[in-house]
Amino acid sequence: MTWWHNAVVYQIYPRSFADSDGDGVGDLPGIVSRLDYLAGLGVDVVWLSPIFTSPMEDNGYDVADYDNVDPLFGTNGDLDALIDGSHRRGMKLVLDMVLNHTSSQHPWFIDSRSKSSVKRDWYYWRPARPGFTPGTPGAEPTNWAAFFGGRAWEYDPESGEYYLHLFAPGQPDLNWDNPDVRQELFAMMRRYVDRGVDGFRFDVVNMVSKTLPLADGPAAPDGLCYDPSLVADGPRIHEFLADMNREVGISQRDLFSVGEMVMVDVEKARVYTDPGNRELGMVISFDHMGLDQDPAGLKWDLRPYRLADLKHVLAHWQDGLAGVGWNCLYLENHDQPRSVSRFGDDSPQYRVASAKTLATTLHLLGGTPFIYQGEEIGMTNAGFTDLEQYRDVESLNFAHAALGAGLPEPAVLASLGAKSRDNARTPMCWDGSASAGFSEGTPWLPVNANHGDINAASDIADPDSVYHHYRKLIALRHEVPVVTNGHFELLLGDDERIFAYTRTSDDATLLVVANWCSQPTTWPDGLPDVTNATLVLGTHPVTGNGRELAGELAAWESRVLLL
């Protein structure tokens, strides 16, 4: 066991957390001003989405200078103050590292545009397809599609060749097969560790090794290849990650590390997170994030998710990593919509109860729980009604392509309303004032219209709020060892109402029973006997009104019992 096995992580999207200077954009001094809030919640680790110098084509995931904080967020001195302030409150600080690509405004890329540059091979530059005129349709070196829409190659007239960008055109991919690239990145990370940073979250890190030579993949009807397996888990990925671990000192210094991974399955994750391999501590998987989309389509092709599917996916990861790897537990982040709107019931009647039950179910699984800012107060999806309200490049690219293909605007808005990344990026709701206490200026993205009812100040004042339920869950993890080290067993796997499981160690068994629907339900058959059990946490009152521990469950009620 290592220290972060018993930890809870809180993710901050700096642009939307707290604005100190009234420019409408969150910043590092704003985060510093809210550290007591995080300490009061009880979290152990604060993870910051990127804060480095960037033209912000993808809100900081396009880095132009790894060694300096973007002026939008503050200064390097502000970062040092944040590191120090976190440490003084007993919290670790983790930075988001974008190592698969840089910004096209990074000096490395600007230099690489010259064919005579020593940095030409730091990126993937390729000539036009044989027989095609450079810059004309179909001349791209491969038929790959970019994750944010369109083609993954951009023609550069200055150099007469194309460069690869698996995301936006302003995010050219770095060539990790060049050892100079790796050493430059590793040295940069060591500088942050020396400044006191406690670890890293690595963006799309299993894409840094690509199969060479770069070649066409199976084409969709539009002629493009959408298969992520061509660019994930390449032949040198384990070598690269082991090099990074060793050179940065991740295992030696007991640093926190989690890698976001596209197309990763349990078997691969087991290798990546096996402590003996010295690669990563955890991986961020996506299996449970695709359950509400058409299996044959994109994230925007919506379908209702089934609880049984979600249970089996999460159980598969619990069982698959048991005894070797470690799970990263999450239901939302800066790339995903709000969980209470997606998996719960965000109506005024059931929002609080469903937010609590989602949290209970997730946090008592085996692994390290991640809380995304606002999740701890049950923030909902944005509720935008107009395309002009959106800012996210992925969302706007989808909308323009869909409208251009003839999809009706209401259908486009429905998909955005359910899945846009902007749902999670609206400003943190601190209070019920005009800008939700986020800024004295005009927020860069509209605040949620329901912030008068859903905000941190109201939740802190209400002892029965979502916020205080999170505090209890975090305390339970810290105080009851079975939450960290207990064996997981899924119960009632095919039940579409009840999510139930046990966590068992040598000296304790914890039973979690959660009603994941908006109607009351009877206590199901097939659960362990709870006659002598103790209720350690619940979303609804159980004692004092004649109800038994195994009595009827209210809509979105959950109970945690020590058997």
Buried (B, 14 or more C-beta within 10 A) or exposed (E): EEEBBBBBBBBBBBBBBBBBEEBBBBBBBBBBBBBEBBBEBBBBBBBBBBBBBBBBBBBBBBBBBBEEBBEBBBBEEBBBBBBEBBEEBEBBBBBBBBBBBBBBBBEBBBBBBEEEBEBBBBBBBBEBBEEBEBEEEEBBBBBBBBBBBBBBBBBBEEBEBBBBBBBBBBBBBBBBBBEEBBEBBBEBBBEBBEEBBBBBBBBBBBBBBBBEEBEEBEEEEEEBBBBBEBBBBBEBBBBBBBBBBBBBBBBEEEBBBBBBBBBBBBEBBBBBBBEEBBBBBBBBBBBBBEBBBEEEEEBBEBEEBEBBBBBBBBBBBBBBBBEBBBBBBBBBBBBBBBBBBBBBBBEEEBBBBBBBBBBBBBBBBBBBBBBBBBBBBBBBBBBBEEBEBBBBBBBBBBBEBBBEEEBEEEEBBEBBBBBBBBBBBBBBBBBBBBBBBBBBEEBBBBBBBBBBEBBBBBBBEEEEBBBBBBBBBBEBBBEBBBBBBBBBBBBBEEBEBBBBBBBBBEEBBBBBBBBBBBEEBEBBEEBBEBEEBEEBBBBBEBEEEEEEBBEEBBBBBBBBBBB
